[in-house]
């Protein structure tokens, strides 16, 4: 069950304190695309390009780890100068490991950002990575995602109840570096 619980649950990819994460010693970020950086199947946006540029200026290496096909992932990642893994097989750890290795980093220097528990959070958990679960940026397309969202609700309720009872920003212990 612990691999299904996010390290951090936050409203948006765009509200993460990346400077703080850099100060903590993180040097790489693995992103999902759809409903994490842009809406489902949306093209790269000015807002997402500005974020990735800001992260590169801070000193982060960035990558997309996605179960999408090559065209979607490369078309999104290349304009932002991001490494990418397509058909990553999330929630298995292969895609995460490939991205980390290609960035030349260690797992404890990398964190993940995604909007789905059963792919992004669970996959990051398999890889032993700190992960942010963000609220989806837009509506889901496809019955398979809709059904996963229904299954996610009890887990999100547990996360929210635990956060209120602990009066903390983080669900699981956020590693101090």
MDTraj code that builds the backbone (N, CA, C; nanometers):
import mdtraj as md
import numpy as np

residues = "UNK UNK UNK UNK UNK UNK UNK UNK UNK UNK UNK UNK UNK UNK UNK UNK UNK UNK UNK UNK UNK UNK UNK UNK UNK UNK UNK UNK UNK UNK UNK UNK UNK UNK UNK UNK UNK UNK UNK UNK UNK UNK UNK UNK UNK UNK UNK UNK UNK UNK UNK UNK UNK UNK UNK UNK UNK UNK UNK UNK UNK UNK UNK UNK UNK UNK UNK UNK UNK UNK UNK UNK UNK UNK UNK UNK UNK UNK UNK UNK UNK UNK UNK UNK UNK UNK UNK UNK UNK UNK UNK UNK UNK UNK UNK UNK UNK UNK UNK UNK UNK UNK UNK UNK UNK UNK UNK UNK UNK UNK UNK UNK UNK UNK UNK UNK UNK UNK UNK UNK UNK UNK UNK UNK UNK UNK UNK UNK UNK UNK UNK UNK UNK UNK UNK UNK UNK UNK UNK UNK UNK UNK UNK UNK UNK UNK UNK UNK UNK UNK UNK UNK UNK UNK UNK UNK UNK UNK UNK UNK UNK UNK UNK UNK UNK UNK UNK UNK UNK UNK UNK UNK UNK UNK UNK UNK UNK".split()
xyz = np.array([
    [0.0822, -0.1203, 0.0000],
    [0.0000, 0.0000, 0.0000],
    [0.0860, 0.1258, 0.0000],
    [0.2020, 0.1204, 0.0658],
    [0.2849, 0.2396, 0.0782],
    [0.3294, 0.2929, -0.0576],
    [0.3547, 0.2051, -0.1549],
    [0.3940, 0.2513, -0.2883],
    [0.2824, 0.3258, -0.3592],
    [0.1593, 0.3124, -0.3133],
    [0.0472, 0.3839, -0.3737],
    [0.0246, 0.5211, -0.3098],
    [0.0965, 0.5485, -0.2046],
    [0.0793, 0.6759, -0.1350],
    [0.1859, 0.7744, -0.1805],
    [0.1455, 0.8908, -0.2247],
    [0.2451, 0.9889, -0.2700],
    [0.3279, 1.0407, -0.1536],
    [0.4490, 1.0816, -0.1844],
    [0.5300, 1.1489, -0.0835],
    [0.4653, 1.2825, -0.0507],
    [0.4228, 1.3520, -0.1567],
    [0.3667, 1.4858, -0.1428],
    [0.2452, 1.4972, -0.2344],
    [0.1354, 1.5486, -0.1827],
    [0.0160, 1.5732, -0.2626],
    [-0.0035, 1.7236, -0.2670],
    [-0.0068, 1.7787, -0.3878],
    [-0.0080, 1.9237, -0.4042],
    [-0.1013, 1.9594, -0.5203],
    [-0.1485, 2.0811, -0.5236],
    [-0.2457, 2.1230, -0.6248],
    [-0.1946, 2.1147, -0.7679],
    [-0.0706, 2.1572, -0.7913],
    [-0.0259, 2.1734, -0.9291],
    [0.1248, 2.1564, -0.9428],
    [0.1641, 2.1090, -1.0582],
    [0.3055, 2.1044, -1.0957],
    [0.3666, 2.2436, -1.0838],
    [0.2861, 2.3434, -1.1101],
    [0.3349, 2.4803, -1.1149],
    [0.3429, 2.5464, -0.9767],
    [0.3023, 2.4748, -0.8719],
    [0.3113, 2.5315, -0.7370],
    [0.4159, 2.4611, -0.6504],
    [0.4936, 2.3735, -0.7092],
    [0.6018, 2.3052, -0.6355],
    [0.7143, 2.4053, -0.6102],
    [0.7726, 2.3976, -0.4921],
    [0.8860, 2.4841, -0.4579],
    [1.0145, 2.4161, -0.5074],
    [1.0441, 2.4356, -0.6340],
    [1.1590, 2.3700, -0.6960],
    [1.2913, 2.4194, -0.6379],
    [1.2977, 2.5453, -0.6025],
    [1.4207, 2.5973, -0.5424],
    [1.4519, 2.5239, -0.4122],
    [1.3491, 2.4964, -0.3325],
    [1.3685, 2.4219, -0.2080],
    [1.4168, 2.2799, -0.2369],
    [1.3599, 2.2177, -0.3378],
    [1.4028, 2.0814, -0.3721],
    [1.5487, 2.0811, -0.4177],
    [1.5893, 2.1836, -0.4898],
    [1.7291, 2.1926, -0.5316],
    [1.8199, 2.2099, -0.4097],
    [1.7777, 2.2937, -0.3153],
    [1.8553, 2.3124, -0.1921],
    [1.8678, 2.1828, -0.1134],
    [1.7672, 2.0970, -0.1224],
    [1.7694, 1.9676, -0.0530],
    [1.8610, 1.8662, -0.1218],
    [1.9126, 1.9009, -0.2385],
    [2.0065, 1.8129, -0.3065],
    [1.9512, 1.7384, -0.4264],
    [1.8277, 1.7660, -0.4630],
    [1.7705, 1.7021, -0.5826],
    [1.8251, 1.7724, -0.7063],
    [1.8571, 1.6920, -0.8081],
    [1.9156, 1.7468, -0.9304],
    [1.8418, 1.7041, -1.0570],
    [1.7449, 1.6150, -1.0436],
    [1.6696, 1.5685, -1.1587],
    [1.5219, 1.5568, -1.1274],
    [1.4407, 1.5800, -1.2310],
    [1.2953, 1.5693, -1.2158],
    [1.2408, 1.4869, -1.3314],
    [1.1591, 1.3877, -1.2987],
    [1.0914, 1.3053, -1.3985],
    [0.9447, 1.3462, -1.3999],
    [0.8968, 1.3885, -1.5157],
    [0.7598, 1.4355, -1.5301],
    [0.6766, 1.3391, -1.6137],
    [0.5497, 1.3286, -1.5794],
    [0.4485, 1.2756, -1.6690],
    [0.4068, 1.3954, -1.7552],
    [0.3378, 1.3692, -1.8660],
    [0.2951, 1.4812, -1.9522],
    [0.1491, 1.5173, -1.9279],
    [0.0608, 1.4261, -1.9701],
    [-0.0826, 1.4566, -1.9745],
    [-0.1411, 1.4790, -1.8361],
    [-0.2047, 1.5939, -1.8206],
    [-0.2687, 1.6386, -1.6971],
    [-0.1690, 1.6656, -1.5850],
    [-0.0404, 1.6681, -1.6195],
    [0.0637, 1.7040, -1.5237],
    [0.1302, 1.8346, -1.5665],
    [0.1816, 1.8384, -1.6888],
    [0.2414, 1.9609, -1.7438],
    [0.1445, 2.0374, -1.8332],
    [0.0590, 1.9638, -1.9026],
    [-0.0452, 2.0215, -1.9889],
    [-0.1687, 1.9326, -1.9781],
    [-0.2805, 1.9803, -2.0315],
    [-0.4007, 1.8982, -2.0343],
    [-0.3814, 1.7741, -2.1204],
    [-0.4744, 1.6806, -2.1090],
    [-0.4653, 1.5545, -2.1816],
    [-0.4533, 1.5775, -2.3325],
    [-0.3495, 1.5227, -2.3915],
    [-0.3196, 1.5322, -2.5350],
    [-0.2957, 1.6743, -2.5849],
    [-0.2772, 1.7691, -2.4953],
    [-0.2497, 1.9072, -2.5354],
    [-0.1036, 1.9200, -2.5796],
    [-0.0768, 2.0120, -2.6708],
    [0.0618, 2.0329, -2.7118],
    [0.1404, 2.1057, -2.6031],
    [0.2702, 2.1102, -2.6219],
    [0.3574, 2.1859, -2.5323],
    [0.3022, 2.3285, -2.5244],
    [0.2975, 2.3853, -2.4044],
    [0.2427, 2.5200, -2.3864],
    [0.3536, 2.6168, -2.3474],
    [0.3248, 2.7445, -2.3627],
    [0.4199, 2.8474, -2.3211],
    [0.4506, 2.8338, -2.1722],
    [0.3463, 2.8056, -2.0932],
    [0.3632, 2.7912, -1.9485],
    [0.4561, 2.6749, -1.9152],
    [0.4374, 2.5600, -1.9812],
    [0.5229, 2.4450, -1.9516],
    [0.6656, 2.4686, -2.0012],
    [0.6811, 2.5324, -2.1173],
    [0.8157, 2.5640, -2.1667],
    [0.8880, 2.6600, -2.0730],
    [0.8159, 2.7583, -2.0210],
    [0.8758, 2.8521, -1.9259],
    [0.9180, 2.7814, -1.7979],
    [0.8351, 2.6880, -1.7499],
    [0.8708, 2.6128, -1.6294],
    [0.9974, 2.5314, -1.6527],
    [1.0024, 2.4562, -1.7613],
    [1.1188, 2.3714, -1.7881],
    [1.2440, 2.4574, -1.8053],
    [1.2325, 2.5703, -1.8734],
    [1.3462, 2.6609, -1.8882],
    [1.3935, 2.7099, -1.7511],
    [1.2993, 2.7464, -1.6655],
    [1.3331, 2.7914, -1.5290],
    [1.4052, 2.6805, -1.4521],
    [1.3560, 2.5574, -1.4657],
    [1.4189, 2.4446, -1.3954],
    [1.5611, 2.4211, -1.4446],
    [1.5826, 2.4310, -1.5740],
    [1.7178, 2.4144, -1.6292],
    [1.8100, 2.5245, -1.5785],
    [1.7581, 2.6467, -1.5661],
    [1.8394, 2.7577, -1.5145],
    [1.8742, 2.7372, -1.3676],
    [1.7839, 2.6764, -1.2914],
    [1.8125, 2.6447, -1.1508],
    [1.9263, 2.5434, -1.1433],
    [1.9310, 2.4532, -1.2423],
    [2.0345, 2.3501, -1.2443],
    [1.9808, 2.2087, -1.2550],
    [1.8491, 2.1946, -1.2662],
    [1.7882, 2.0618, -1.2769],
    [1.8072, 2.0023, -1.4158],
    [1.8205, 1.8717, -1.4191],
    [1.8038, 1.7945, -1.5415],
    [1.6588, 1.7471, -1.5399],
    [1.5956, 1.7467, -1.6547],
    [1.4543, 1.7089, -1.6606],
    [1.4324, 1.5998, -1.7644],
    [1.3324, 1.5175, -1.7383],
    [1.2968, 1.4108, -1.8317],
    [1.1472, 1.3858, -1.8251],
    [1.0946, 1.3357, -1.9353],
    [0.9576, 1.2885, -1.9423],
    [0.9629, 1.1365, -1.9377],
    [0.8843, 1.0780, -1.8492],
    [0.8677, 0.9327, -1.8443],
    [0.7189, 0.9083, -1.8661],
    [0.6865, 0.8506, -1.9809],
    [0.5463, 0.8407, -2.0207],
    [0.5161, 0.7052, -2.0836],
    [0.3933, 0.6617, -2.0647],
    [0.3462, 0.5398, -2.1310],
    [0.2968, 0.5688, -2.2728],
    [0.2987, 0.6946, -2.3129],
    [0.2551, 0.7336, -2.4464],
    [0.3522, 0.6843, -2.5534],
    [0.3096, 0.7001, -2.6794],
    [0.3899, 0.6595, -2.7946],
    [0.4978, 0.7632, -2.8246],
    [0.5934, 0.7202, -2.9055],
    [0.7087, 0.8020, -2.9415],
    [0.6695, 0.9410, -2.9917],
    [0.5737, 0.9489, -3.0838],
    [0.5375, 1.0778, -3.1436],
    [0.4923, 1.1778, -3.0381],
    [0.4082, 1.1337, -2.9461],
    [0.3561, 1.2234, -2.8420],
    [0.4690, 1.2687, -2.7493],
    [0.5483, 1.1743, -2.7047],
    [0.6497, 1.2042, -2.6034],
    [0.7646, 1.2849, -2.6625],
    [0.8173, 1.2442, -2.7757],
    [0.9291, 1.3186, -2.8359],
    [0.8840, 1.4570, -2.8804],
    [0.7631, 1.4671, -2.9349],
    [0.7105, 1.5961, -2.9777],
    [0.6929, 1.6932, -2.8635],
    [0.6710, 1.6406, -2.7450],
    [0.6563, 1.7250, -2.6266],
    [0.7932, 1.7580, -2.5664],
    [0.8785, 1.6576, -2.5534],
    [1.0043, 1.6731, -2.4809],
    [1.1120, 1.7478, -2.5589],
    [1.1242, 1.7221, -2.6876],
    [1.2339, 1.7815, -2.7645],
    [1.2329, 1.9340, -2.7674],
    [1.1178, 2.0015, -2.7860],
    [1.1211, 2.1490, -2.7853],
    [1.1659, 2.2075, -2.6510],
    [1.1505, 2.1298, -2.5441],
    [1.1891, 2.1765, -2.4109],
    [1.3281, 2.1276, -2.3716],
    [1.3973, 2.0595, -2.4631],
    [1.5304, 2.0055, -2.4375],
    [1.5308, 1.9112, -2.3163],
    [1.4310, 1.8211, -2.3165],
    [1.4180, 1.7231, -2.2093],
    [1.4503, 1.5837, -2.2631],
    [1.5147, 1.5036, -2.1809],
    [1.5310, 1.3633, -2.2141],
    [1.3928, 1.2987, -2.2027],
    [1.3707, 1.1859, -2.2697],
    [1.2398, 1.1221, -2.2588],
    [1.2502, 0.9706, -2.2713],
    [1.1538, 0.9056, -2.2069],
    [1.1325, 0.7619, -2.2195],
    [0.9862, 0.7449, -2.2577],
    [0.9603, 0.6852, -2.3724],
    [0.8237, 0.6595, -2.4164],
    [0.7932, 0.5116, -2.3971],
    [0.6639, 0.4789, -2.3955],
    [0.6214, 0.3417, -2.3651],
    [0.7016, 0.2890, -2.2455],
    [0.7003, 0.3665, -2.1387],
    [0.7856, 0.3428, -2.0222],
    [0.7438, 0.2232, -1.9384],
    [0.6236, 0.1741, -1.9580],
    [0.5795, 0.0581, -1.8813],
    [0.5450, 0.0896, -1.7362],
    [0.5073, 0.2149, -1.7094],
    [0.4683, 0.2490, -1.5720],
    [0.3450, 0.1670, -1.5346],
    [0.3392, 0.1122, -1.4172],
    [0.4141, 0.1469, -1.2978],
    [0.5432, 0.0678, -1.2744],
    [0.5865, -0.0124, -1.3677],
    [0.7143, -0.0810, -1.3499],
    [0.8269, 0.0216, -1.3489],
    [0.9381, -0.0137, -1.2925],
    [1.0461, 0.0823, -1.2717],
    [1.1407, 0.1035, -1.3881],
    [1.1290, 0.0252, -1.4960],
    [1.2248, 0.0320, -1.6062],
    [1.2411, 0.1725, -1.6629],
    [1.1313, 0.2408, -1.6904],
    [1.1376, 0.3747, -1.7489],
    [1.2040, 0.4756, -1.6565],
    [1.1768, 0.4644, -1.5287],
    [1.2388, 0.5543, -1.4313],
    [1.3892, 0.5310, -1.4260],
    [1.4282, 0.4045, -1.4205],
    [1.5704, 0.3702, -1.4146],
    [1.6430, 0.4184, -1.5395],
    [1.5823, 0.3986, -1.6557],
    [1.6433, 0.4446, -1.7812],
    [1.6634, 0.5959, -1.7797],
    [1.5630, 0.6701, -1.7371],
    [1.5733, 0.8164, -1.7329],
    [1.6810, 0.8613, -1.6347],
    [1.6833, 0.8020, -1.5174],
    [1.7836, 0.8390, -1.4161],
    [1.9238, 0.8114, -1.4677],
    [1.9436, 0.6943, -1.5269],
    [2.0753, 0.6590, -1.5806],
    [2.1179, 0.7550, -1.6909],
    [2.0258, 0.7897, -1.7793],
    [2.0594, 0.8803, -1.8883],
    [2.0866, 1.0226, -1.8410],
    [2.0318, 1.0585, -1.7268],
    [2.0622, 1.1909, -1.6714],
    [2.1933, 1.1896, -1.5947],
    [2.2484, 1.0693, -1.5716],
    [2.3740, 1.0583, -1.4985],
    [2.3603, 1.0885, -1.3507],
    [2.2420, 1.0591, -1.2956],
    [2.2154, 1.0874, -1.1546],
    [2.1904, 0.9595, -1.0771],
    [2.1828, 0.9738, -0.9450],
    [2.1473, 0.8623, -0.8568],
    [2.0005, 0.8781, -0.8172],
    [1.9324, 0.7683, -0.7850],
    [1.7904, 0.7775, -0.7481],
    [1.7606, 0.8761, -0.6357],
    [1.8512, 0.8909, -0.5398],
    [1.8217, 0.9835, -0.4300],
    [1.8418, 1.1302, -0.4688],
    [1.8793, 1.1555, -0.5953],
    [1.8929, 1.2917, -0.6448],
    [1.7765, 1.3311, -0.7363],
    [1.6792, 1.2405, -0.7505],
    [1.5723, 1.2586, -0.8482],
    [1.4364, 1.2480, -0.7794],
    [1.3403, 1.3293, -0.8240],
    [1.2026, 1.3122, -0.7798],
    [1.1103, 1.3156, -0.9003],
    [0.9876, 1.2681, -0.8799],
    [0.8901, 1.2536, -0.9885],
    [0.7694, 1.3424, -0.9635],
    [0.7046, 1.3808, -1.0753],
    [0.5818, 1.4593, -1.0682],
    [0.4820, 1.3972, -1.1654],
    [0.3626, 1.3620, -1.1142],
    [0.2605, 1.3036, -1.1998],
    [0.1231, 1.3178, -1.1385],
    [0.0202, 1.2837, -1.2173],
    [-0.1181, 1.3042, -1.1737],
    [-0.1942, 1.1754, -1.1452],
    [-0.1331, 1.0581, -1.1663],
    [-0.2061, 0.9334, -1.1464],
    [-0.1371, 0.8446, -1.0430],
    [-0.2174, 0.7906, -0.9533],
    [-0.1642, 0.7044, -0.8481],
    [-0.1148, 0.5713, -0.9044],
    [-0.1938, 0.5098, -0.9934],
    [-0.1619, 0.3739, -1.0376],
    [-0.0555, 0.3667, -1.1457],
    [-0.0091, 0.4788, -1.1937],
    [0.1037, 0.4786, -1.2868],
    [0.2190, 0.5590, -1.2278],
    [0.1991, 0.6882, -1.2058],
    [0.3063, 0.7779, -1.1651],
    [0.3550, 0.7533, -1.0219],
    [0.2637, 0.7518, -0.9276],
    [0.3017, 0.7336, -0.7868],
    [0.3524, 0.5918, -0.7622],
    [0.2779, 0.4941, -0.8099],
    [0.3168, 0.3546, -0.7886],
    [0.4505, 0.3256, -0.8573],
    [0.4678, 0.3761, -0.9777],
    [0.5939, 0.3557, -1.0490],
    [0.7117, 0.4199, -0.9780],
    [0.6927, 0.5430, -0.9320],
    [0.7993, 0.6105, -0.8569],
    [0.8293, 0.5348, -0.7285],
    [0.7243, 0.4831, -0.6646],
    [0.7445, 0.4027, -0.5439],
    [0.8263, 0.2776, -0.5719],
    [0.7960, 0.2099, -0.6827],
    [0.8749, 0.0913, -0.7233],
    [1.0215, 0.1272, -0.7408],
    [1.0465, 0.2454, -0.7933],
    [1.1838, 0.2887, -0.8184],
    [1.2482, 0.3515, -0.6946],
    [1.1715, 0.3625, -0.5859],
    [1.2248, 0.4187, -0.4620],
    [1.2429, 0.5695, -0.4658],
    [1.1597, 0.6385, -0.5439],
    [1.1764, 0.7817, -0.5629],
    [1.0730, 0.8639, -0.4873],
    [1.1155, 0.9787, -0.4409],
    [1.0240, 1.0784, -0.3865],
    [0.9323, 1.1202, -0.4998],
    [0.8032, 1.1383, -0.4701],
    [0.7107, 1.1748, -0.5770],
    [0.6046, 1.2721, -0.5312],
    [0.5713, 1.3605, -0.6234],
    [0.4617, 1.4550, -0.6063],
    [0.3432, 1.4034, -0.6850],
    [0.2295, 1.3947, -0.6209],
    [0.1036, 1.3703, -0.6894],
    [0.0360, 1.5055, -0.7030],
    [0.0026, 1.5422, -0.8270],
    [-0.0634, 1.6703, -0.8521],
    [-0.2054, 1.6446, -0.9001],
    [-0.2921, 1.7425, -0.8766],
    [-0.4289, 1.7330, -0.9271],
    [-0.4257, 1.7458, -1.0795],
    [-0.5080, 1.6685, -1.1498],
    [-0.5079, 1.6754, -1.2969],
    [-0.5405, 1.8155, -1.3467],
    [-0.4719, 1.8549, -1.4544],
    [-0.4933, 1.9879, -1.5128],
    [-0.6216, 1.9988, -1.5932],
    [-0.6759, 1.8866, -1.6363],
    [-0.7963, 1.8922, -1.7187],
    [-0.8730, 1.7630, -1.7107],
    [-0.9782, 1.7525, -1.7879],
    [-1.0581, 1.6295, -1.7864],
    [-0.9814, 1.5135, -1.8494],
    [-1.0147, 1.3940, -1.8034],
    [-0.9520, 1.2732, -1.8556],
    [-1.0224, 1.2287, -1.9820],
    [-0.9446, 1.1759, -2.0731],
    [-0.9976, 1.1222, -2.1976],
    [-0.9766, 0.9709, -2.1919],
    [-1.0794, 0.8964, -2.2152],
    [-1.0657, 0.7512, -2.2177],
    [-1.1229, 0.6855, -2.0940],
    [-1.1913, 0.5766, -2.1160],
    [-1.2566, 0.5045, -2.0067],
    [-1.1560, 0.4458, -1.9089],
    [-1.0399, 0.4020, -1.9568],
    [-0.9409, 0.3408, -1.8674],
    [-0.8903, 0.4407, -1.7630],
    [-0.8719, 0.5662, -1.8018],
    [-0.8277, 0.6667, -1.7051],
    [-0.9421, 0.7018, -1.6106],
    [-1.0621, 0.7125, -1.6644],
    [-1.1796, 0.7407, -1.5814],
    [-1.1954, 0.6331, -1.4731],
    [-1.1812, 0.5067, -1.5108],
    [-1.1943, 0.3979, -1.4137],
    [-1.0826, 0.4020, -1.3096],
    [-0.9611, 0.4356, -1.3527],
    [-0.8512, 0.4478, -1.2559],
    [-0.8785, 0.5587, -1.1561],
    [-0.9379, 0.6678, -1.2026],
    [-0.9686, 0.7791, -1.1116],
    [-1.0689, 0.7362, -1.0044],
    [-1.1635, 0.6519, -1.0411],
    [-1.2587, 0.6007, -0.9425],
    [-1.1858, 0.5180, -0.8381],
    [-1.0942, 0.4332, -0.8812],
    [-1.0173, 0.3497, -0.7883],
    [-0.9211, 0.4323, -0.7025],
    [-0.8791, 0.5472, -0.7518],
    [-0.7880, 0.6343, -0.6765],
    [-0.8567, 0.7046, -0.5602],
    [-0.9875, 0.7238, -0.5683],
    [-1.0585, 0.8051, -0.4678],
    [-1.0362, 0.7590, -0.3233],
    [-1.0453, 0.6291, -0.2908],
    [-1.0203, 0.5900, -0.1509],
    [-0.8776, 0.6199, -0.1054],
    [-0.7824, 0.6073, -0.1960],
    [-0.6434, 0.6361, -0.1605],
    [-0.6265, 0.7857, -0.1362],
    [-0.6866, 0.8680, -0.2222],
    [-0.6792, 1.0128, -0.2024],
    [-0.7458, 1.0544, -0.0719],
    [-0.8561, 0.9901, -0.0393],
    [-0.9226, 1.0193, 0.0878],
    [-0.8299, 0.9872, 0.2048],
    [-0.7624, 0.8747, 0.1984],
    [-0.6657, 0.8386, 0.3023],
    [-0.5537, 0.9428, 0.3111],
    [-0.5030, 0.9858, 0.1984],
    [-0.3973, 1.0868, 0.1954],
    [-0.4467, 1.2163, 0.2594],
    [-0.5651, 1.2608, 0.2202],
    [-0.6184, 1.3857, 0.2737],
    [-0.6451, 1.3763, 0.4234],
    [-0.7017, 1.2644, 0.4695],
    [-0.7274, 1.2469, 0.6129],
    [-0.5977, 1.2420, 0.6922],
    [-0.4993, 1.1747, 0.6394],
    [-0.3705, 1.1659, 0.7076],
    [-0.3029, 1.3014, 0.7124],
    [-0.3105, 1.3763, 0.6047],
    [-0.2508, 1.5099, 0.6033],
    [-0.3161, 1.5990, 0.7079],
    [-0.4486, 1.5925, 0.7205],
    [-0.5182, 1.6751, 0.8192],
    [-0.4814, 1.6325, 0.9605],
    [-0.4720, 1.5016, 0.9833],
    [-0.4434, 1.4555, 1.1185],
    [-0.2998, 1.4878, 1.1594],
    [-0.2079, 1.4870, 1.0647],
    [-0.0685, 1.5184, 1.0962],
    [-0.0399, 1.6675, 1.0857],
    [-0.1327, 1.7410, 1.0237],
    [-0.1138, 1.8840, 1.0009],
    [0.0197, 1.9103, 0.9326],
    [0.0500, 1.8278, 0.8330],
    [0.1738, 1.8396, 0.7580],
    [0.1437, 1.8579, 0.6110],
    [0.2407, 1.9125, 0.5410],
    [0.2303, 1.9259, 0.3958],
    [0.2560, 1.7910, 0.3282],
    [0.3342, 1.7057, 0.3892],
    [0.3764, 1.5816, 0.3272],
    [0.3019, 1.4639, 0.3866],
    [0.2692, 1.3652, 0.3015],
    [0.2050, 1.2454, 0.3546],
    [0.3082, 1.1546, 0.4179],
    [0.4021, 1.1082, 0.3414],
    [0.5087, 1.0260, 0.3964],
    [0.6234, 1.1178, 0.4363],
    [0.7166, 1.0666, 0.5096],
    [0.8286, 1.1499, 0.5494],
    [0.9015, 1.2005, 0.4260],
    [0.9186, 1.3292, 0.4205],
    [0.9923, 1.3904, 0.3119],
    [1.1392, 1.3845, 0.3489],
    [1.2208, 1.3206, 0.2693],
    [1.3612, 1.3045, 0.3059],
    [1.4326, 1.4371, 0.3229],
    [1.5001, 1.4489, 0.4326],
    [1.5837, 1.5667, 0.4550],
    [1.7179, 1.5390, 0.3909],
    [1.7705, 1.6377, 0.3268],
    [1.9034, 1.6216, 0.2650],
    [1.9955, 1.7278, 0.3161],
])
top = md.Topology()
chain = top.add_chain()
for i, resn in enumerate(residues, 1):
    res = top.add_residue(resn, chain, resSeq=i)
    for name in ("N", "CA", "C"):
        top.add_atom(name, md.element.get_by_symbol(name[0]), res)
traj = md.Trajectory(xyz[None], top)
